[in-house]
Amino acid sequence: MTAPILSCSRRLRRTPFSDGVEAAGVKGYTVYNRMLLPTVFDSIEADYHHLKHHVQVWDVSCERQVELRGPDAGRLMQMLTPRDLRGMTAGQCFYVPIVDETGGMLNDPVAVKLAEDRWWISIADSDLLLWVKGVAHGYRLDVLIDEPDVSPLAVQGPKADELMARVFGDSIRDLRFFRFSVYDFEGCDVVIARSGYSKQGGFEIYVQGSELGMPIWTALFAAGEDIQVRAGCPNGIERVEAGLLSYGNDMTAHNTPHECGLGRFCNTHTAIGCIGRDALLRVAKEGPVQQIRAISIAGDPVPGCDRVWPLYARDMRVGQVTSAAWSPDFGTNVAIGMVRMTHWDAGTELRIDVRGEDRAATVQPAFWL
């Protein structure tokens, strides 16, 4: 039987880099914030090996920005997250859990502080813009909120510094992790941060204005031909090895940051004004009853985890696996799972239902990368 296809319309938006992505031979997409996000070029395993040894350029325009501008921008930003932002200065990026009034996760974006009265929230896959507008309206805050024409382009891999220095100058090598600065490209100011959705190191270029998209894409490929630059995308194997969570897959609004292992990003006692603060104070006091853990799965390579795989201790369900992949470098199936506190200790032996097949699974002390 022929597999069903995804019917596209103008509601599914192309990006400023789509022409380059297609010319590079993209083989698969997913839909993320109603935009195209590439998922594979050569093969997932070949892309994985290349990412770990060379350098890739990723079209991650789907990481849309929610911009806050105005006198109450900083107050609104603090209302959204339990992370204390008082010490954050312009030029910094913070990973911030965004929660609702119950303490449930609405998104796990990167906050970019451009100025005291101007912020970008670089979001994961959810309609955060609507929540932010609702909060601002309900509290009658003096702030403008919109989605600017900003499209991130990631450069990831061990040769990322070399490639970026060739295009934007050697000073970019001195940019610190989760800091950003403004660089010149053909007379235009470009915000670039040392960040990205991999553990291989790299940068995210916040391309302002769609017309700059392909010129920057072309310049990166022209500069990196001799260091094996390729088009790439967030890699499912490397992501799970590193324990990089995916909103909507590994966590939802039904989970608190503490359940997601993000308690270190919550300063609940001092983040005065956070909407979910009271609920999270109770969670912090009592502790979570389940939490994200690294899981290894025995046997042959598992298929893609496109659904929840239940975890059992004997006949009792004690959790679920939400992301999994075969790791060539570690020689095992690696996974991210939410496990109940009674069975989350490292070394605990469990079993997992992988599409009807019973497999042995083990809770690991940490993620692989």
C-alpha positions as a Markdown table, in Angstrom:
| # | Residue | x | y | z |
|---|---|---|---|---|
| 1 | Met | 0.0 | 0.0 | 0.0 |
| 2 | Thr | 1.3 | 3.4 | -0.9 |
| 3 | Ala | 2.1 | 5.6 | 2.1 |
| 4 | Pro | -0.1 | 8.7 | 2.5 |
| 5 | Ile | 1.4 | 12.0 | 1.6 |
| 6 | Leu | 1.3 | 15.4 | 3.3 |
| 7 | Ser | -0.8 | 17.9 | 1.3 |
| 8 | Cys | 0.8 | 21.3 | 1.4 |
| 9 | Ser | -0.8 | 24.7 | 1.2 |
| 10 | Arg | 0.2 | 28.3 | 2.0 |
| 11 | Arg | -0.6 | 27.6 | 5.7 |
| 12 | Leu | 2.6 | 25.5 | 5.6 |
| 13 | Arg | 5.3 | 28.1 | 5.2 |
| 14 | Arg | 8.5 | 27.9 | 3.2 |
| 15 | Thr | 11.6 | 29.6 | 4.6 |
| 16 | Pro | 14.2 | 32.1 | 3.3 |
| 17 | Phe | 16.5 | 29.1 | 2.9 |
| 18 | Ser | 14.1 | 26.6 | 1.2 |
| 19 | Asp | 15.7 | 27.0 | -2.2 |
| 20 | Gly | 19.1 | 26.1 | -0.8 |
| 21 | Val | 17.7 | 23.2 | 1.2 |
| 22 | Glu | 16.1 | 21.7 | -1.8 |
| 23 | Ala | 19.2 | 22.2 | -4.0 |
| 24 | Ala | 21.2 | 20.4 | -1.3 |
| 25 | Gly | 19.0 | 17.3 | -1.7 |
| 26 | Val | 16.7 | 17.3 | 1.3 |
| 27 | Lys | 14.9 | 13.9 | 1.6 |
| 28 | Gly | 12.4 | 14.6 | 4.4 |
| 29 | Tyr | 10.6 | 17.3 | 6.3 |
| 30 | Thr | 8.5 | 17.6 | 9.4 |
| 31 | Val | 6.1 | 20.5 | 10.2 |
| 32 | Tyr | 7.2 | 22.7 | 13.1 |
| 33 | Asn | 5.5 | 26.0 | 14.0 |
| 34 | Arg | 3.6 | 25.7 | 10.7 |
| 35 | Met | 6.9 | 25.8 | 8.8 |
| 36 | Leu | 9.1 | 23.2 | 7.0 |
| 37 | Leu | 11.9 | 21.7 | 9.1 |
| 38 | Pro | 14.3 | 19.3 | 7.2 |
| 39 | Thr | 14.8 | 15.9 | 8.9 |
| 40 | Val | 17.2 | 14.1 | 6.7 |
| 41 | Phe | 19.6 | 14.7 | 3.8 |
| 42 | Asp | 21.8 | 11.7 | 3.0 |
| 43 | Ser | 20.5 | 9.3 | 5.7 |
| 44 | Ile | 20.0 | 9.9 | 9.5 |
| 45 | Glu | 23.1 | 7.8 | 10.3 |
| 46 | Ala | 25.3 | 9.4 | 7.6 |
| 47 | Asp | 24.1 | 12.9 | 8.6 |
| 48 | Tyr | 25.0 | 11.9 | 12.3 |
| 49 | His | 28.6 | 11.0 | 11.5 |
| 50 | His | 29.1 | 14.1 | 9.3 |
| 51 | Leu | 27.8 | 16.3 | 12.1 |
| 52 | Lys | 30.2 | 14.9 | 14.6 |
| 53 | His | 33.2 | 15.3 | 12.4 |
| 54 | His | 32.7 | 18.3 | 10.1 |
| 55 | Val | 30.2 | 21.2 | 9.9 |
| 56 | Gln | 26.6 | 21.6 | 8.8 |
| 57 | Val | 24.3 | 24.5 | 8.0 |
| 58 | Trp | 20.8 | 24.0 | 9.3 |
| 59 | Asp | 17.6 | 25.8 | 8.2 |
| 60 | Val | 15.9 | 26.2 | 11.6 |
| 61 | Ser | 13.7 | 29.1 | 10.6 |
| 62 | Cys | 10.9 | 27.2 | 12.3 |
| 63 | Glu | 12.3 | 28.5 | 15.6 |
| 64 | Arg | 10.1 | 31.5 | 15.4 |
| 65 | Gln | 10.7 | 34.6 | 17.4 |
| 66 | Val | 8.2 | 36.2 | 19.8 |
| 67 | Glu | 9.4 | 39.8 | 20.1 |
| 68 | Leu | 8.6 | 41.9 | 23.2 |
| 69 | Arg | 9.2 | 45.7 | 22.9 |
| 70 | Gly | 8.3 | 48.4 | 25.3 |
| 71 | Pro | 8.7 | 49.6 | 28.9 |
| 72 | Asp | 7.1 | 46.4 | 30.4 |
| 73 | Ala | 9.0 | 43.9 | 28.2 |
| 74 | Gly | 11.3 | 42.8 | 31.0 |
| 75 | Arg | 8.4 | 42.4 | 33.5 |
| 76 | Leu | 6.4 | 40.3 | 31.0 |
| 77 | Met | 9.4 | 38.1 | 30.3 |
| 78 | Gln | 9.8 | 37.4 | 34.0 |
| 79 | Met | 6.1 | 36.6 | 34.3 |
| 80 | Leu | 6.5 | 33.9 | 31.7 |
| 81 | Thr | 9.3 | 31.9 | 33.4 |
| 82 | Pro | 10.4 | 30.6 | 36.8 |
| 83 | Arg | 14.0 | 31.4 | 35.9 |
| 84 | Asp | 15.2 | 34.5 | 37.7 |
| 85 | Leu | 16.2 | 37.0 | 34.9 |
| 86 | Arg | 17.3 | 39.9 | 37.1 |
| 87 | Gly | 21.0 | 39.3 | 36.5 |
| 88 | Met | 20.6 | 38.9 | 32.8 |
| 89 | Thr | 22.3 | 41.6 | 30.7 |
| 90 | Ala | 21.9 | 42.6 | 27.1 |
| 91 | Gly | 24.0 | 40.3 | 25.0 |
| 92 | Gln | 23.1 | 37.2 | 26.9 |
| 93 | Cys | 20.9 | 34.2 | 25.9 |
| 94 | Phe | 19.1 | 32.1 | 28.6 |
| 95 | Tyr | 17.4 | 28.8 | 28.2 |
| 96 | Val | 14.0 | 29.4 | 30.0 |
| 97 | Pro | 11.2 | 27.1 | 30.8 |
| 98 | Ile | 7.9 | 28.8 | 30.1 |
| 99 | Val | 5.0 | 27.7 | 32.3 |
| 100 | Asp | 1.3 | 28.3 | 32.8 |
| 101 | Glu | -0.6 | 29.0 | 36.0 |
| 102 | Thr | -0.4 | 25.3 | 37.0 |
| 103 | Gly | 3.4 | 25.1 | 36.4 |
| 104 | Gly | 2.9 | 23.1 | 33.2 |
| 105 | Met | 5.5 | 23.5 | 30.4 |
| 106 | Leu | 4.2 | 25.6 | 27.5 |
| 107 | Asn | 7.6 | 25.9 | 25.7 |
| 108 | Asp | 11.3 | 25.6 | 26.4 |
| 109 | Pro | 12.8 | 28.5 | 24.3 |
| 110 | Val | 15.9 | 30.5 | 24.4 |
| 111 | Ala | 15.4 | 34.1 | 25.6 |
| 112 | Val | 17.6 | 36.7 | 23.8 |
| 113 | Lys | 17.9 | 40.0 | 25.6 |
| 114 | Leu | 18.6 | 42.6 | 23.0 |
| 115 | Ala | 18.0 | 45.6 | 25.4 |
| 116 | Glu | 16.2 | 46.3 | 28.6 |
| 117 | Asp | 13.0 | 47.0 | 26.6 |
| 118 | Arg | 13.5 | 44.5 | 23.8 |
| 119 | Trp | 13.6 | 40.7 | 23.9 |
| 120 | Trp | 13.3 | 37.8 | 21.5 |
| 121 | Ile | 11.9 | 34.5 | 22.6 |
| 122 | Ser | 13.2 | 31.8 | 20.2 |
| 123 | Ile | 10.5 | 29.2 | 20.6 |
| 124 | Ala | 10.0 | 25.5 | 20.2 |
| 125 | Asp | 6.9 | 24.0 | 18.5 |
| 126 | Ser | 3.9 | 25.6 | 20.2 |
| 127 | Asp | 1.6 | 28.7 | 19.8 |
| 128 | Leu | 3.4 | 30.6 | 22.5 |
| 129 | Leu | 2.7 | 33.9 | 20.7 |
| 130 | Leu | -1.0 | 33.6 | 21.7 |
| 131 | Trp | -0.2 | 32.9 | 25.3 |
| 132 | Val | 2.2 | 35.9 | 25.6 |
| 133 | Lys | -0.4 | 38.2 | 24.0 |
| 134 | Gly | -3.1 | 37.0 | 26.4 |
| 135 | Val | -0.9 | 37.6 | 29.4 |
| 136 | Ala | 0.1 | 41.1 | 28.3 |
| 137 | His | -3.5 | 42.0 | 27.5 |
| 138 | Gly | -4.9 | 40.6 | 30.8 |
| 139 | Tyr | -2.3 | 42.5 | 32.9 |
| 140 | Arg | -2.6 | 45.6 | 30.8 |
| 141 | Leu | 1.1 | 45.8 | 30.2 |
| 142 | Asp | 2.8 | 48.5 | 28.1 |
| 143 | Val | 4.4 | 46.2 | 25.6 |
| 144 | Leu | 4.2 | 45.4 | 21.9 |
| 145 | Ile | 4.2 | 41.7 | 20.9 |
| 146 | Asp | 4.6 | 40.3 | 17.4 |
| 147 | Glu | 6.5 | 37.7 | 15.3 |
| 148 | Pro | 9.3 | 39.6 | 13.5 |
| 149 | Asp | 10.8 | 38.6 | 10.1 |
| 150 | Val | 13.7 | 36.7 | 11.8 |
| 151 | Ser | 14.8 | 33.3 | 10.6 |
| 152 | Pro | 17.5 | 31.4 | 12.5 |
| 153 | Leu | 20.2 | 29.6 | 10.5 |
| 154 | Ala | 22.4 | 27.2 | 12.6 |
| 155 | Val | 26.0 | 26.3 | 11.9 |
| 156 | Gln | 26.9 | 23.2 | 13.9 |
| 157 | Gly | 29.8 | 20.8 | 14.2 |
| 158 | Pro | 33.5 | 20.8 | 15.3 |
| 159 | Lys | 34.5 | 23.0 | 12.3 |
| 160 | Ala | 31.8 | 25.6 | 13.0 |
| 161 | Asp | 34.3 | 28.2 | 14.4 |
| 162 | Glu | 36.5 | 27.9 | 11.3 |
| 163 | Leu | 33.6 | 28.3 | 8.9 |
| 164 | Met | 32.0 | 31.2 | 10.8 |
| 165 | Ala | 35.4 | 33.0 | 11.0 |
| 166 | Arg | 35.8 | 32.9 | 7.3 |
| 167 | Val | 32.5 | 34.6 | 6.7 |
| 168 | Phe | 32.1 | 36.9 | 9.7 |
| 169 | Gly | 35.7 | 37.5 | 10.9 |
| 170 | Asp | 38.0 | 36.0 | 13.4 |
| 171 | Ser | 36.5 | 37.9 | 16.3 |
| 172 | Ile | 33.6 | 35.5 | 16.3 |
| 173 | Arg | 35.9 | 32.8 | 17.7 |
| 174 | Asp | 35.9 | 34.8 | 21.0 |
| 175 | Leu | 32.1 | 34.7 | 21.4 |
| 176 | Arg | 31.2 | 32.9 | 24.6 |
| 177 | Phe | 28.6 | 30.2 | 25.0 |
| 178 | Phe | 25.0 | 31.6 | 25.2 |
| 179 | Arg | 26.2 | 35.1 | 24.3 |
| 180 | Phe | 25.5 | 37.0 | 21.2 |
| 181 | Ser | 26.9 | 39.9 | 19.3 |
| 182 | Val | 26.2 | 41.9 | 16.1 |
| 183 | Tyr | 28.3 | 41.2 | 13.0 |
| 184 | Asp | 28.5 | 42.7 | 9.6 |
| 185 | Phe | 27.4 | 40.8 | 6.5 |
| 186 | Glu | 27.5 | 42.8 | 3.2 |
| 187 | Gly | 26.7 | 46.0 | 5.1 |
| 188 | Cys | 23.9 | 44.5 | 7.2 |
| 189 | Asp | 23.9 | 43.9 | 10.9 |
| 190 | Val | 23.4 | 40.3 | 11.9 |
| 191 | Val | 22.8 | 39.0 | 15.4 |
| 192 | Ile | 24.8 | 35.8 | 16.0 |
| 193 | Ala | 24.8 | 33.6 | 19.2 |
| 194 | Arg | 27.0 | 30.8 | 20.2 |
| 195 | Ser | 24.3 | 28.2 | 20.7 |
| 196 | Gly | 22.4 | 25.5 | 18.9 |
| 197 | Tyr | 20.4 | 22.3 | 19.2 |
| 198 | Ser | 23.4 | 19.9 | 19.3 |
| 199 | Lys | 26.3 | 19.0 | 21.6 |
| 200 | Gln | 28.8 | 19.5 | 18.8 |
| 201 | Gly | 29.2 | 23.2 | 19.2 |
| 202 | Gly | 28.3 | 26.0 | 16.9 |
| 203 | Phe | 26.3 | 29.2 | 16.3 |
| 204 | Glu | 22.8 | 30.4 | 15.5 |
| 205 | Ile | 22.5 | 33.3 | 13.0 |
| 206 | Tyr | 19.3 | 35.3 | 13.5 |
| 207 | Val | 18.8 | 36.4 | 9.9 |
| 208 | Gln | 16.6 | 39.6 | 9.9 |
| 209 | Gly | 14.8 | 40.0 | 6.6 |
| 210 | Ser | 14.0 | 37.2 | 4.2 |
| 211 | Glu | 16.1 | 38.8 | 1.4 |
| 212 | Leu | 19.3 | 38.1 | 3.4 |
| 213 | Gly | 18.5 | 34.4 | 3.6 |
| 214 | Met | 20.1 | 32.9 | 0.5 |
| 215 | Pro | 23.1 | 35.3 | 0.3 |
| 216 | Ile | 24.2 | 34.2 | 3.8 |
| 217 | Trp | 23.4 | 30.5 | 2.9 |
| 218 | Thr | 25.5 | 30.8 | -0.3 |
| 219 | Ala | 28.4 | 32.6 | 1.5 |
| 220 | Leu | 28.7 | 29.8 | 4.1 |
| 221 | Phe | 28.8 | 27.1 | 1.5 |
| 222 | Ala | 31.3 | 29.0 | -0.7 |
| 223 | Ala | 33.6 | 29.5 | 2.3 |
| 224 | Gly | 33.4 | 25.9 | 3.6 |
| 225 | Glu | 33.9 | 23.8 | 0.5 |
| 226 | Asp | 37.3 | 22.6 | 1.6 |
| 227 | Ile | 36.2 | 21.7 | 5.1 |
| 228 | Gln | 33.3 | 19.5 | 3.9 |
| 229 | Val | 30.4 | 21.8 | 4.8 |
| 230 | Arg | 27.0 | 20.3 | 4.1 |
| 231 | Ala | 23.3 | 21.1 | 4.6 |
| 232 | Gly | 22.0 | 19.4 | 7.7 |
| 233 | Cys | 19.3 | 19.4 | 10.3 |
| 234 | Pro | 18.8 | 18.5 | 14.0 |
| 235 | Asn | 19.8 | 14.8 | 14.2 |
| 236 | Gly | 17.6 | 12.4 | 16.0 |
| 237 | Ile | 20.5 | 10.1 | 17.1 |
| 238 | Glu | 22.8 | 12.9 | 18.4 |
| 239 | Arg | 19.9 | 14.6 | 20.1 |
| 240 | Val | 18.9 | 11.6 | 22.2 |
| 241 | Glu | 22.6 | 10.8 | 23.0 |
| 242 | Ala | 22.8 | 14.3 | 24.4 |
| 243 | Gly | 19.5 | 14.3 | 26.2 |
| 244 | Leu | 18.3 | 17.4 | 24.3 |
| 245 | Leu | 14.5 | 17.4 | 25.0 |
| 246 | Ser | 11.9 | 18.0 | 22.3 |
| 247 | Tyr | 8.8 | 19.9 | 23.3 |
| 248 | Gly | 5.7 | 18.1 | 22.2 |
| 249 | Asn | 7.6 | 14.8 | 22.2 |
| 250 | Asp | 9.4 | 14.4 | 25.5 |
| 251 | Met | 7.4 | 17.0 | 27.5 |
| 252 | Thr | 4.0 | 18.7 | 27.2 |
| 253 | Ala | 1.9 | 21.1 | 29.2 |
| 254 | His | 1.1 | 18.2 | 31.5 |
| 255 | Asn | 4.7 | 18.2 | 32.8 |
| 256 | Thr | 6.4 | 20.6 | 35.1 |
| 257 | Pro | 10.1 | 21.7 | 34.6 |
| 258 | His | 11.1 | 19.6 | 37.6 |
| 259 | Glu | 9.7 | 16.5 | 35.9 |
| 260 | Cys | 11.6 | 17.4 | 32.8 |
| 261 | Gly | 14.9 | 17.6 | 34.7 |
| 262 | Leu | 14.9 | 21.4 | 34.3 |
| 263 | Gly | 14.8 | 22.3 | 37.9 |
| 264 | Arg | 18.3 | 23.9 | 37.6 |
| 265 | Phe | 16.7 | 26.5 | 35.4 |
| 266 | Cys | 14.0 | 27.4 | 38.0 |
| 267 | Asn | 14.7 | 30.0 | 40.7 |
| 268 | Thr | 11.2 | 29.7 | 41.9 |
| 269 | His | 11.8 | 31.4 | 45.3 |
| 270 | Thr | 13.3 | 34.5 | 43.7 |
| 271 | Ala | 11.5 | 34.7 | 40.3 |
| 272 | Ile | 8.9 | 37.1 | 41.7 |
| 273 | Gly | 6.0 | 37.7 | 39.3 |
| 274 | Cys | 6.2 | 34.3 | 37.5 |
| 275 | Ile | 2.6 | 33.2 | 36.7 |
| 276 | Gly | 3.2 | 29.6 | 37.7 |
| 277 | Arg | 5.3 | 30.4 | 40.8 |
| 278 | Asp | 2.9 | 29.3 | 43.5 |
| 279 | Ala | 2.3 | 25.9 | 41.8 |
| 280 | Leu | 6.0 | 25.3 | 41.3 |
| 281 | Leu | 6.8 | 26.2 | 44.9 |
| 282 | Arg | 4.6 | 23.3 | 45.9 |
| 283 | Val | 6.3 | 21.0 | 43.4 |
| 284 | Ala | 9.8 | 22.1 | 44.5 |
| 285 | Lys | 8.9 | 21.4 | 48.1 |
| 286 | Glu | 7.3 | 17.9 | 47.5 |
| 287 | Gly | 9.5 | 16.8 | 44.6 |
| 288 | Pro | 8.3 | 15.3 | 41.3 |
| 289 | Val | 6.8 | 11.8 | 41.3 |
| 290 | Gln | 8.2 | 11.2 | 37.8 |
| 291 | Gln | 11.2 | 12.5 | 35.9 |
| 292 | Ile | 13.1 | 12.3 | 32.6 |
| 293 | Arg | 15.8 | 9.7 | 32.5 |
| 294 | Ala | 18.3 | 8.2 | 30.0 |
| 295 | Ile | 17.2 | 4.7 | 29.0 |
| 296 | Ser | 19.1 | 2.0 | 27.0 |
| 297 | Ile | 17.1 | -0.5 | 25.1 |
| 298 | Ala | 18.6 | -4.0 | 24.4 |
| 299 | Gly | 18.6 | -5.8 | 21.1 |
| 300 | Asp | 18.6 | -4.8 | 17.4 |
| 301 | Pro | 18.2 | -1.2 | 16.3 |
| 302 | Val | 14.7 | 0.1 | 17.2 |
| 303 | Pro | 12.4 | 1.8 | 14.7 |
| 304 | Gly | 11.7 | 5.5 | 14.9 |
| 305 | Cys | 9.8 | 6.4 | 18.1 |
| 306 | Asp | 6.6 | 7.9 | 16.5 |
| 307 | Arg | 4.4 | 7.0 | 19.5 |
| 308 | Val | 4.7 | 6.5 | 23.2 |
| 309 | Trp | 6.4 | 3.2 | 24.2 |
| 310 | Pro | 5.3 | 2.0 | 27.7 |
| 311 | Leu | 7.8 | 1.0 | 30.3 |
| 312 | Tyr | 7.1 | -1.8 | 32.8 |
| 313 | Ala | 8.5 | -3.2 | 36.0 |
| 314 | Arg | 7.1 | -6.8 | 35.7 |
| 315 | Asp | 3.4 | -6.1 | 34.9 |
| 316 | Met | 3.2 | -2.6 | 36.4 |
| 317 | Arg | 3.5 | 0.4 | 34.1 |
| 318 | Val | 6.2 | 2.8 | 35.5 |
| 319 | Gly | 6.8 | 5.2 | 32.7 |
| 320 | Gln | 7.2 | 5.7 | 29.0 |
| 321 | Val | 9.8 | 6.3 | 26.3 |
| 322 | Thr | 9.2 | 9.2 | 24.0 |
| 323 | Ser | 12.4 | 9.4 | 21.9 |
| 324 | Ala | 14.7 | 6.6 | 20.9 |
| 325 | Ala | 17.4 | 5.7 | 18.3 |
| 326 | Trp | 20.2 | 3.3 | 17.6 |
| 327 | Ser | 23.5 | 4.9 | 18.4 |
| 328 | Pro | 26.4 | 3.8 | 16.1 |
| 329 | Asp | 29.0 | 5.3 | 18.4 |
| 330 | Phe | 27.8 | 3.7 | 21.6 |
| 331 | Gly | 26.6 | 0.5 | 20.1 |
| 332 | Thr | 23.2 | 0.4 | 21.8 |
| 333 | Asn | 19.7 | 1.9 | 21.5 |
| 334 | Val | 19.5 | 5.2 | 23.4 |
| 335 | Ala | 16.3 | 6.7 | 24.6 |
| 336 | Ile | 14.7 | 9.5 | 26.6 |
| 337 | Gly | 12.0 | 8.3 | 29.0 |
| 338 | Met | 9.7 | 9.7 | 31.8 |
| 339 | Val | 10.0 | 7.2 | 34.7 |
| 340 | Arg | 8.2 | 7.1 | 38.1 |
| 341 | Met | 10.4 | 7.8 | 41.2 |
| 342 | Thr | 10.1 | 4.2 | 42.4 |
| 343 | His | 12.0 | 3.0 | 39.4 |
| 344 | Trp | 14.2 | 5.9 | 38.2 |
| 345 | Asp | 17.5 | 4.9 | 39.9 |
| 346 | Ala | 20.4 | 4.2 | 37.6 |
| 347 | Gly | 20.8 | 0.5 | 36.9 |
| 348 | Thr | 17.1 | -0.3 | 37.3 |
| 349 | Glu | 16.1 | -3.1 | 34.9 |
| 350 | Leu | 12.8 | -2.5 | 33.1 |
| 351 | Arg | 11.0 | -3.8 | 30.1 |
| 352 | Ile | 9.6 | -1.8 | 27.2 |
| 353 | Asp | 6.9 | -2.4 | 24.7 |
| 354 | Val | 8.4 | -1.5 | 21.3 |
| 355 | Arg | 5.4 | -1.7 | 18.9 |
| 356 | Gly | 4.3 | -4.9 | 20.5 |
| 357 | Glu | 7.8 | -6.4 | 20.9 |
| 358 | Asp | 9.0 | -6.9 | 24.5 |
| 359 | Arg | 12.5 | -5.5 | 25.0 |
| 360 | Ala | 14.8 | -5.2 | 28.1 |
| 361 | Ala | 15.6 | -1.6 | 29.1 |
| 362 | Thr | 17.9 | -0.1 | 31.7 |
| 363 | Val | 17.9 | 3.3 | 33.4 |
| 364 | Gln | 21.2 | 5.0 | 32.8 |
| 365 | Pro | 23.1 | 7.3 | 35.3 |
| 366 | Ala | 23.4 | 10.0 | 32.6 |
| 367 | Phe | 22.9 | 10.8 | 29.0 |
| 368 | Trp | 25.7 | 9.7 | 26.6 |
| 369 | Leu | 27.0 | 13.1 | 25.5 |
